Amino acid sequence: MSYKVAVVGATGNVGREMLKTLSEREFPVSEIYAIASARSAGKEVSFGEDKVLKVHALDDFDFKKVDIVLMSAGGKIAEQAAPRAAAAGAVVIDNSSQFRMDPDVPLVVPEVNPEALDGYKKKNIIANPNCSTIQMVVALKPLHDLALIRRIVVSTYQSVSGAGHEAMDELFNQTRAVYMNAPLKKESFFKQIAFNVIPQIDVFQKDGSTKEEWKMVVETQKIMSPDIQVSATCVRVPVFIGHAESVNIQFDAPVSAAQARKALRDAPGVLVIDKNDEQDGYITPAEIAGDDNVFVSRIREDKSAENSLNMWIVSDNLRKGAALNAVQIAELLVKLF
């Protein structure tokens, strides 16, 4: 059986990756629609190697024509467009943060909590988690199955692609300006991003955390367990694609580094690159762009705290952190139709 699919936000970084991923994974599509804002209507985007799609305007698109909507257009647009599409009979898989904490909307990472998808009919909307949360919980789930995780302390090193096209352009332009001794323009970020790191992603909350850090806390608890305590510090770094995370995990029982490596090597969607070798012993964002896996390195026991491990997690935030996870949700969804 095949399905009629719409990709909303098709001209953006994630939307293009969604179209690419649907094609690469040979999702059973009978018709495919690229949708974006009115100003993008009529533009062309690629679907696979030999198909070009004309972009339709979101404002007047009839969602009765489709079965599944992959949406990556931001929270404000999703707030209006997702319920409209759902009311028309389509199932929406939304990449924004708009519906993630809605108790009637499943928040799904297929390798971690596929059973949560069973509740999608309440609103016909499924939420795709935050990119930094996705890669972390994919690596944590096999360890949580060994021994219950009590606490996580995570520091992220997030690429500029997570902030969109303009942010990637800003890193490029600022880097060029540094070498040319020209003025640096700051538009996407409040601080210089070239040759710098910025300990702020999204807006500040009343408690001093940022919204990105809050997302990692509450999304991890919704996906895995409300009993897991999470402390997060999210940092933007001058990398184009690929998020990295340094994670400290405390369990309720002993888990050795060897046990963790074995569990992770056996886990779906995870690749372990972990040797005491300067050249090939660990992975970096520059090495994984375009890859679908979550990579885990630097697995070691934390001698400063009981039942604790440290690890390094890297993944392409546009792939597993967004487009791939959404398509994997769609692959699970069609089995329930």
N, C-alpha and C positions, 0 to 999 in steps of 0.2 A: 504494500500500500504506500502511496505517496501523499505529500501534504503541501498545501499552499502556505508559503512563509513570507512574512514581511520583516525587513530589518529597518528599524527606525533609528535615525542618526547615522545613516549609511555613508555619509561623507566624512565622518570623524575617524579618529585613530581606531577606536574599538569597533565601530560599525564596519569599517573596511576589513578588519580582522575577522569579524563575524561572517561576512560574506566569504572570505577566503577559507575560513575553517569549515563552513558548511560544505563548500565544494571539495576541499581536501578529504574530508571524512565521508564524502558521498552520502550526505544526509538525503533521505528520500523526498526530494522536492519535485513537485509537479509544476508549480509556478512560484516565482520569486519576485518580490517587489522591493525596491530600494526607496526609502522614504527619508525625507529631511525637511528642513524649513523651507518656506516659500522662496527665499532668495537662492536656494540651491536647486529648485525645481528645473528640470531640463538638463542638468549636468549629467555626466556619465560616470559610472563606476564599474569596476570589473567584477565578474562572478566566474571564477574558474579561469582557465587559460584562454578560452575563446568566446566568452559571452560578455556582452556589455549591456548594462542596464541603464535606462533613463530614470532619473530621480523624480519621484512624485512628491508633491507638497503634502505635508502632514495635515494641514488644516482641513482639507476637504477629501482626504482619503477615506474610502469606504472599507472599514475593517470586516464587513460581512464577507468580503472576498477571500479572507485568509483563515487558516486554522491556528497558526502559531505566529506570535509576534516576538521578535528579539529586539529589545528596546535599550538603546544607549544614548539618551538625549538629555540627561540631566534631570534632577529631581523636580524642578518646577514644571517642566514639560511633561514628565511622567505622571505627575499628580493629576493632570487633566487628561492626558492621552491614554494612559493605561486603563483607567476605568471605562473610558469610551470604547476602547477596543474589546475589553472584557465583556461589556454589555452587548456588543455586537456578536458575541459567541466565540471570539478568539481567546486562546490562552496566552497570556503575556509573561514573558521572562524578562524582568526589568533589571538593568545593571546599575541603576541609581540607588541612593540610600533611602529613597522616599518611603518604601514599604517594608524595609528590612525588619523593623521592630514591631510591625503590626502582628498581633497574635494570630490573626486569621490568614496570614500570608506565610507560606513555607520559605525558609531561608536555607538554601540547599548547596552542599558540595557533594557531588555524587560519590566520591570515594569515602566520605565521612558519614553522612546521614541521609542516604537515599530514601529511607522510610518516611522522612518528613514530607516527601512529595505527595503522599496520599491525601493531604489536606488541601490540595490546590483548588478544588471545586468551590470552596467557600467564597472566593472572590475571583477565580479564574486568573489570579496573578501569582507568580512565583518570583521571589527575590534572589538575585545573584549577590553574594556577599562582596565586601570590600576586597580589593586585590591583595592587600597585605594580610588580611585575615585568611583568605583562601589558602595561600601557600603555607601559612603556618599550621592550620588545622589539618591539612593533608599530611604533613610530617608528624603532627602530634597524635593523630588517631591511632596508628599502630602501637605507639608507646602507651597511650591511655588504655589500650587493650591488655598490655602487660601488667600495668599497675596504675591505679587511679591517679590522675594528675591533681595535685592540690593547688599549685601556684605556678604562674608563668611570669617571668620578667623578660620583656622583649624590647630591643632597640632596633628600629628599622633604618635602612639606608635606601630611600625610594627615589627612583629615576624621575626625570622631568616629564616623561611621556604620560605619567599618571595625571598630569595637570593639563594635557591636551597639546594640540598642534602649536599654539602660540608659545607655550612654555618651552617646547623643543626649539622653536625658532629663537627664543630669547637666549637660551644657552649657547646656541651656535653664534648668534650675533655678538653676544658679550665676549665670548672666547676670541672671536676675530678682533673685536675692539681692543682687547687687552694687548694683543700682539701688534696692533697698529697704533697703540697709544692714543686711542680715540675715546670719546665719552661713552660711558656705559648706560644704556637705557634700561630702566626697571619698569616693567608693565605687568607681567604675570606674577612676579614675586616682589615682596616688600624689600628684600635684601638682594645684593648681588648673588647670582647663582654660579657664575663661572669661577672656577678655582676657589670655591667656598662650599660650606654646608649650612643648611638653614634648619634650625630645630623648631620649625612650625609647619604643619600641613593642615590646612583648613583653619577655621576660626577658633579663637579661644573660648573656653567654657568658664563658668563662674569659679570652678575649683582650680583653675590654672592649667588644666589639661587642654589639648586641642580636640576638635571634633573627630579628627582621624584617630587619635588615641582612644577616645570614647568608643568609636566604632569597633576597634579591635577588642575592647573589653566586652561590650554587650553582645557583639556578634559571636565571639568565641563561646560565650556562655549559652547563647541560644542554640548554637549548632552542636556543641559538645556536652556541656553540663553547666547548670547555674551554680554549681558548687566550686567551680574552678575560679580562683582569684587571679586577676590579670593586672599587671602594671606595664604600661606601654609608653615609650618615648619614640615619636615618629619624626624622622629627619629627611629633608630633601637634599639630594646629592647631585653633583654635576655629571650625571650619567644619562644617556639618552633612553635606553630601554633596559629593564631588568631591576627588580627589587631584591635587596638582600636583607637578612634579619639575623641578629645575634640573639639567641633565645636561651634563657636559663629555666629549667623545668624542675620542680620539686614534686616527688611522688609520695604516696602514702606507704610505700614499701620499697625495698632496694631494687634498683634496675642498673645493671652494669653497662658500660659502654659497649661491650661485646654483645650483650643481649639486645641493646638498642639497634646496633648495626644490622644484626640478623633480621629483626622485626621490620626494619625500614627497607632492607633489600628485598624482602618478601612482599612488600606493600605495593598495591597498584598506584601508578602515577608518580612513584618516587625512584630516584636514582641516587645511590650513595657513592660519592667520590671522597674517600676518607683514608688517606695514608700520610705518614710523616715524611712527606716529600715536597720540597719547595716548588717543583715544576708541575707535577701531576697529582698532588695529594689533596687538592681542594679546588672548588669551582668559584668563578667570579661572574658578575653580570655580563661582562664583555664576551664571555664564552657561550652564553645560553640564549641569546636573542633568536627568536623563531622556534625555539624548542618547546614542546608541550609539557615536559616533566617538571617536577619539583625536585631540586637537587639539594642534598644534605651532605655537609662536610664538617670537619672539626668536632666530631662527637667525642666527648670526654667527660669524665666524672668530675664533679665539683666537690673538692675536698673541704670547702668552707661551710657547706651546709649538708645536713643529713638527706640521704635519698635524692640527690640532685645530679642533673646532667647539664652540660652546655652543648650547644650545636649551632651551626651556621646554615641558613636556609636561603636558597637563591632560586628565583623563577622569573620568567618573562611575564611581566604584569599585563601586557596586552593579550597574551595567549591564555595561560592557565588562570591568570588573575582577572580575566574578563571574558574574552570571546570564547575560548575553549570551554570554560566552565558552563557558560550559557548554552552552548551547543550540546554538551554532555547532558545537561538538564533536559533539553529537548529530546535527546535520544532516549532518556528514561521515560519522559512524558508520553511518547507515542506508544509505548508498551502498555500504558494505562488506558489509552483511548478505546 
